[in-house]
Amino acid sequence: PPEPAPQQARIDAPPGLTQPIRPAYPAGARQRKEEGDVVLHLSISAQGRVTAASVAVSCGYPELDAAALRAARKARFLPARIGSDAVAADARITIEFRLK
């Protein structure tokens, strides 16, 4: 029989952004009137820094995906908590690109 899945740690508070992520809108994407939502998978350290970032769901425009990744890697988070202890955790965030 297969081994049981490992138990996940109970997170009392998920990671939270200290301020909104505002990526630079690439000039080429702006000229082509490209818009979309990029869903990112982030690994957040117990110190609130992004240790890994990848595109979970692309918006279909590589330039916007790359801009979202660049901005997310610079973001700072309040770390996840188990009780009063800060712990590393994963998070999914959506970066929206909309022309105004």
Backbone as a chain_set.jsonl record, in Angstrom:
{"seq": "PPEPAPQQARIDAPPGLTQPIRPAYPAGARQRKEEGDVVLHLSISAQGRVTAASVAVSCGYPELDAAALRAARKARFLPARIGSDAVAADARITIEFRLK", "coords": {"N": [[0.833, -1.205, 0.0], [0.361, 2.35, -0.576], [2.384, 4.901, 0.978], [1.186, 6.94, 3.681], [0.269, 10.377, 3.216], [2.471, 13.021, 4.234], [1.851, 14.834, 7.25], [0.705, 18.152, 7.251], [2.032, 21.137, 8.602], [0.235, 23.007, 10.999], [-0.893, 26.114, 10.26], [-1.319, 29.079, 11.884], [-1.555, 31.736, 11.159], [-1.44, 32.968, 7.932], [1.186, 34.01, 5.565], [1.493, 37.53, 5.015], [1.29, 40.399, 2.937], [3.393, 43.258, 3.394], [3.097, 45.604, 2.09], [1.3, 46.631, -0.874], [2.036, 44.903, -3.946], [3.435, 46.404, -6.664], [4.051, 46.08, -9.756], [6.255, 47.196, -12.397], [4.831, 48.25, -15.389], [5.535, 46.735, -18.343], [6.889, 48.509, -21.101], [6.616, 47.612, -23.78], [4.508, 45.77, -23.563], [2.528, 47.486, -22.754], [2.276, 49.103, -25.036], [1.322, 47.207, -26.816], [-1.097, 46.796, -25.742], [-1.54, 44.787, -23.83], [-3.068, 42.88, -21.309], [-3.787, 41.244, -18.185], [-3.971, 38.591, -15.688], [-1.594, 37.34, -13.464], [-0.8, 34.483, -11.771], [1.093, 33.718, -9.024], [3.321, 31.449, -7.401], [4.723, 31.51, -4.311], [7.473, 31.098, -2.102], [7.907, 31.832, 1.203], [10.112, 33.051, 3.591], [10.815, 32.574, 7.137], [11.587, 35.038, 7.908], [10.189, 36.724, 6.337], [10.906, 37.129, 3.714], [10.968, 36.598, 0.141], [11.846, 33.51, -0.981], [11.688, 31.834, -3.12], [10.146, 31.943, -6.31], [7.607, 31.367, -8.676], [5.748, 31.081, -11.752], [2.485, 30.198, -11.46], [0.076, 30.275, -12.841], [-0.028, 31.489, -15.978], [-0.539, 34.668, -17.576], [-0.553, 34.654, -20.205], [1.118, 36.317, -21.539], [4.429, 36.581, -21.866], [6.102, 38.757, -21.135], [4.636, 40.184, -19.22], [4.355, 38.189, -17.295], [7.043, 37.913, -16.495], [7.537, 40.481, -15.442], [5.826, 40.449, -13.248], [7.017, 38.425, -11.696], [9.538, 39.611, -11.142], [8.78, 41.824, -9.561], [7.488, 40.53, -7.408], [9.561, 39.102, -6.224], [10.92, 41.069, -4.878], [9.22, 41.798, -2.894], [8.071, 42.189, 0.521], [7.025, 40.36, 3.342], [4.808, 39.783, 6.107], [5.682, 37.189, 8.106], [4.379, 33.789, 8.027], [2.658, 32.281, 10.797], [2.887, 30.023, 13.503], [1.285, 29.66, 16.283], [3.021, 31.848, 18.285], [5.305, 31.799, 16.848], [7.316, 32.621, 14.071], [7.249, 31.199, 10.851], [8.416, 29.491, 7.9], [6.587, 29.479, 4.844], [4.375, 28.684, 2.095], [2.786, 30.62, -0.485], [0.14, 31.808, -2.591], [-0.268, 34.315, -4.934], [-2.0, 36.828, -6.779], [-1.207, 38.861, -9.448], [-2.333, 41.696, -10.983], [-2.595, 43.076, -14.191], [-3.63, 45.892, -15.618], [-4.606, 48.211, -18.006], [-4.998, 51.711, -17.865]], "CA": [[0.0, 0.0, 0.0], [1.143, 3.594, -0.595], [2.618, 5.55, 2.268], [0.288, 8.078, 3.899], [0.858, 11.694, 2.965], [2.949, 13.645, 5.472], [0.944, 15.842, 7.796], [1.143, 19.531, 7.074], [2.035, 21.931, 9.838], [-0.927, 23.877, 11.15], [-0.518, 27.522, 10.206], [-2.33, 29.896, 12.551], [-1.687, 32.969, 10.378], [-0.67, 32.853, 6.694], [2.002, 35.185, 5.278], [0.74, 38.679, 4.507], [2.117, 41.472, 2.373], [3.547, 44.47, 4.207], [2.54, 46.647, 1.235], [0.909, 46.036, -2.16], [3.048, 44.721, -4.99], [3.104, 47.235, -7.827], [5.079, 45.865, -10.775], [6.365, 48.137, -13.513], [4.135, 47.741, -16.583], [6.512, 46.799, -19.434], [6.5, 49.44, -22.165], [6.15, 46.864, -24.958], [3.187, 45.215, -23.25], [1.603, 48.63, -22.744], [2.042, 49.497, -26.434], [0.507, 46.153, -27.445], [-2.35, 46.772, -24.981], [-1.658, 43.489, -23.174], [-3.568, 42.889, -19.934], [-4.049, 39.904, -17.681], [-3.671, 38.251, -14.301], [-0.531, 36.353, -13.301], [-0.852, 33.853, -10.454], [2.439, 33.307, -8.641], [3.533, 30.601, -6.22], [5.872, 32.06, -3.602], [7.941, 30.53, -0.833], [8.216, 32.956, 2.079], [10.923, 32.624, 4.735], [10.354, 33.0, 8.461], [11.943, 36.454, 8.032], [9.293, 37.486, 5.474], [11.489, 37.361, 2.389], [10.638, 35.618, -0.882], [13.013, 32.662, -1.248], [11.474, 31.222, -4.439], [8.94, 32.443, -6.978], [7.356, 30.776, -9.989], [4.431, 31.366, -12.318], [1.553, 29.07, -11.328], [-0.849, 30.429, -13.969], [0.408, 32.598, -16.821], [-1.578, 35.5, -18.179], [-0.44, 34.462, -21.649], [2.084, 37.276, -22.07], [5.677, 36.358, -21.128], [6.661, 39.994, -20.589], [3.898, 40.483, -17.993], [4.738, 37.164, -16.316], [8.382, 38.245, -15.992], [7.424, 41.681, -14.615], [5.205, 40.032, -11.992], [8.042, 37.707, -10.925], [10.536, 40.586, -10.657], [8.193, 42.605, -8.471], [7.197, 39.665, -6.26], [10.818, 38.728, -5.566], [11.34, 42.193, -4.038], [8.19, 42.052, -1.878], [8.304, 41.779, 1.905], [5.826, 39.796, 3.948], [4.749, 39.374, 7.504], [5.78, 35.735, 7.948], [3.332, 32.929, 8.578], [2.875, 32.01, 12.221], [2.311, 28.911, 14.247], [1.317, 30.273, 17.609], [3.748, 33.119, 18.196], [6.55, 31.554, 16.115], [7.347, 32.854, 12.632], [7.661, 30.0, 10.126], [8.396, 29.563, 6.441], [5.341, 28.962, 4.274], [4.126, 28.995, 0.692], [1.606, 31.449, -0.724], [-0.215, 32.115, -3.983], [-0.78, 35.666, -5.066], [-2.364, 37.218, -8.143], [-0.788, 40.195, -9.862], [-3.2, 42.14, -12.064], [-2.101, 44.086, -15.108], [-4.756, 46.556, -16.277], [-4.306, 49.536, -18.573], [-5.973, 52.725, -17.451]], "C": [[0.868, 1.255, 0.0], [1.29, 4.16, 0.811], [1.632, 6.699, 2.449], [1.021, 9.392, 3.645], [1.345, 12.291, 4.279], [1.95, 14.688, 5.953], [1.549, 17.222, 7.607], [1.105, 20.237, 8.428], [0.798, 22.825, 9.854], [-0.432, 25.322, 11.192], [-1.648, 28.32, 10.858], [-2.591, 31.203, 11.796], [-0.838, 32.83, 9.123], [0.212, 34.082, 6.486], [1.124, 36.305, 4.722], [1.682, 39.753, 3.999], [2.209, 42.65, 3.326], [3.063, 45.689, 3.431], [2.221, 46.028, -0.117], [2.093, 45.918, -3.118], [2.589, 45.514, -6.202], [4.195, 47.07, -8.883], [5.092, 46.985, -11.817], [5.687, 47.499, -14.721], [5.128, 47.842, -17.745], [6.003, 47.663, -20.59], [5.958, 48.709, -23.387], [4.759, 46.297, -24.745], [2.138, 46.324, -23.248], [1.259, 49.041, -24.182], [1.159, 48.482, -27.159], [-0.846, 45.977, -26.768], [-2.615, 45.4, -24.346], [-2.104, 43.681, -21.726], [-3.741, 41.448, -19.48], [-3.68, 39.77, -16.218], [-2.617, 37.153, -14.282], [-0.65, 35.796, -11.884], [0.546, 33.302, -10.159], [2.396, 32.392, -7.426], [4.819, 31.112, -5.577], [6.202, 31.226, -2.382], [8.444, 31.707, -0.012], [8.982, 32.432, 3.289], [10.294, 33.084, 6.047], [10.717, 34.462, 8.731], [11.093, 37.333, 7.112], [9.842, 37.805, 4.097], [11.086, 36.246, 1.423], [11.905, 34.825, -1.198], [12.894, 31.934, -2.587], [10.175, 31.764, -4.998], [8.819, 31.767, -8.334], [5.955, 31.149, -10.44], [3.588, 30.106, -12.197], [0.565, 29.079, -12.484], [-0.434, 31.68, -14.733], [-0.787, 33.396, -17.315], [-1.563, 35.351, -19.697], [0.547, 35.403, -22.31], [3.376, 37.156, -21.266], [6.259, 37.614, -20.492], [5.954, 40.386, -19.281], [4.219, 39.463, -16.908], [6.078, 37.514, -15.672], [8.336, 39.471, -15.083], [6.812, 41.336, -13.26], [6.223, 39.319, -11.11], [9.073, 38.67, -10.343], [10.001, 41.352, -9.453], [7.972, 41.751, -7.231], [8.468, 39.285, -5.513], [11.33, 39.825, -4.635], [10.379, 42.442, -2.875], [8.631, 41.568, -0.504], [6.97, 41.381, 2.516], [5.949, 39.76, 5.462], [4.772, 37.86, 7.422], [4.557, 35.008, 8.505], [3.671, 32.643, 10.036], [2.19, 30.725, 12.634], [2.428, 29.355, 15.696], [2.002, 31.617, 17.489], [5.053, 32.988, 17.409], [6.394, 31.836, 14.625], [7.891, 31.602, 11.956], [7.651, 30.278, 8.631], [7.097, 28.95, 5.941], [5.268, 29.341, 2.802], [2.853, 29.823, 0.577], [1.379, 31.563, -2.227], [-0.769, 33.528, -3.997], [-1.084, 35.923, -6.542], [-1.941, 38.653, -8.367], [-1.644, 40.562, -11.074], [-2.501, 43.214, -12.89], [-3.305, 44.629, -15.867], [-4.301, 47.922, -16.766], [-5.398, 50.51, -18.154], [-6.074, 53.805, -18.487]], "O": [[1.986, 1.235, 0.516], [0.461, 3.94, 1.693], [1.276, 7.364, 1.477], [2.232, 9.496, 3.837], [0.717, 12.1, 5.32], [1.286, 15.343, 5.149], [2.751, 17.424, 7.784], [0.255, 19.96, 9.273], [0.38, 23.334, 8.815], [0.355, 25.694, 12.063], [-2.799, 28.241, 10.428], [-3.712, 31.712, 11.794], [0.366, 32.596, 9.224], [0.016, 35.096, 7.155], [0.132, 36.047, 4.04], [2.746, 39.983, 4.573], [1.233, 43.004, 3.987], [2.664, 46.69, 4.027], [2.804, 45.006, -0.478], [3.018, 46.729, -3.095], [1.483, 45.314, -6.704], [5.159, 47.836, -8.903], [4.075, 47.629, -12.076], [5.943, 46.337, -15.038], [5.527, 48.951, -18.098], [4.846, 47.561, -20.999], [4.957, 49.129, -23.968], [3.923, 46.338, -25.648], [1.006, 46.124, -23.686], [0.097, 49.294, -24.502], [0.348, 48.849, -28.01], [-1.644, 45.126, -27.161], [-3.747, 44.916, -24.325], [-1.582, 44.537, -21.012], [-3.83, 40.538, -20.305], [-3.155, 40.693, -15.596], [-2.733, 36.158, -14.997], [-0.606, 36.549, -10.911], [1.103, 32.529, -10.938], [1.55, 32.54, -6.544], [5.872, 31.143, -6.213], [5.309, 30.709, -1.71], [9.291, 32.479, -0.461], [8.55, 31.478, 3.936], [9.358, 33.884, 6.055], [10.209, 35.059, 9.68], [11.254, 38.554, 7.105], [9.302, 38.658, 3.392], [10.887, 35.1, 1.829], [12.91, 35.39, -1.629], [13.897, 31.469, -3.128], [9.222, 32.014, -4.26], [9.806, 31.613, -9.052], [5.091, 31.486, -9.63], [3.93, 29.067, -12.762], [0.248, 28.031, -13.046], [-0.483, 32.79, -14.202], [-1.893, 32.874, -17.453], [-2.446, 35.857, -20.389], [0.791, 35.303, -23.513], [3.424, 37.579, -20.11], [6.852, 37.54, -19.415], [6.598, 40.863, -18.346], [4.342, 39.82, -15.737], [6.231, 37.423, -14.454], [9.021, 39.504, -14.06], [7.235, 41.871, -12.235], [6.288, 39.576, -9.908], [9.439, 38.553, -9.173], [10.694, 41.506, -8.448], [8.239, 42.201, -6.117], [8.448, 39.161, -4.289], [12.088, 39.546, -3.706], [10.692, 43.214, -1.969], [9.453, 40.66, -0.381], [5.932, 41.984, 2.244], [7.047, 39.713, 6.017], [3.942, 37.286, 6.717], [3.813, 35.536, 9.332], [4.825, 32.749, 10.451], [1.092, 30.391, 12.189], [3.52, 29.417, 16.259], [1.602, 32.443, 16.669], [5.819, 33.946, 17.31], [5.456, 31.354, 13.99], [8.868, 31.012, 12.418], [6.964, 31.183, 8.158], [6.57, 28.015, 6.543], [6.005, 30.206, 2.329], [1.962, 29.743, 1.423], [2.308, 31.43, -3.024], [-1.621, 33.89, -3.186], [-0.494, 35.308, -7.429], [-2.269, 39.546, -7.586], [-1.678, 39.833, -12.065], [-1.896, 44.138, -12.349], [-3.923, 43.918, -16.66], [-3.688, 48.689, -16.024], [-6.577, 50.158, -18.1], [-6.844, 54.751, -18.321]]}, "num_chains": 1, "name": "protein.A"}
